[in-house]
Amino acid sequence: MAYKAVAEYGLNQRIGPISLATLSNGGLDDSGGSPWGRDQGHLVDLVQREVKALLQTALEVALSVIRANPAVLEGLGAYLEENEKVEGEELEEWLKSVVASKELTSFIRGQQEQVLQLEAGS
């Protein structure tokens, strides 16, 4: 999903709205010309770095949410040991107890660089 977001849908601030599918077709656009020239290899490397950064940031955000909610994690763990699953209204009740970390708020706003800065300062 991260790869599609960056490479196919152009959901990356650094790269912008490009499609790797265009690159894989020789970089030809609808007019038959190549908008990428000789930078195809560079762009592929850049996409891979951005996907890796996105996934690393998502991992950091998930860990920050877990660290910010130890009581919910422990309580939910105990609940799952007894009941094996949680869904529907019960799940909603557990999720109401979750406190959003600063990292999660920044990530949702698309401020991935800020997430890494917050983590480095922790």
DASULNOR-V713725 format. One record per pair of residues at least 4 apart in sequence whose C-alpha atoms are under 7 Angstrom apart, sorted by the first residue. I is the first residue (numbers start at 1). J is the second residue. Records with the same first field share a line. If there is no record, write none. Layout:
I->J  J
This chain:
1->5
2->6  51  55
3->7  51
4->8  9
5->9  10  11
6->10  11  12  47  51
7->18  19  20  47
8->19  20  21
9->17  19
10->16  17  18  19
11->16  17
12->16
19->23
20->24
21->25
22->26  27  28  29
23->27  40
27->34  35  36
28->32  33  34  35
29->33  34  35
36->40
39->43
40->44
41->45
42->46
43->47
44->48
45->49
46->50
47->51
48->52
49->53
50->54
51->55
52->56
53->57
54->58
55->59
56->60
57->61  112  115  116
58->62
59->63
60->64
61->65  103  104
62->66
63->67
64->68  101  103
65->69  100  101
66->70  73
68->99  101
69->73  98  99
70->74
71->75
72->76  97  98
73->77
74->78
75->79
76->80
77->81
78->82
79->83
80->84  85  86
86->90  91
87->91
88->92
89->93
90->94
91->95
92->96
100->104  105
101->105
102->106
103->107  115  118
104->108
105->109
106->110  111  112  114  115
107->111  112  115
111->115
112->116
113->117
114->118
115->119
116->120
117->121
118->122
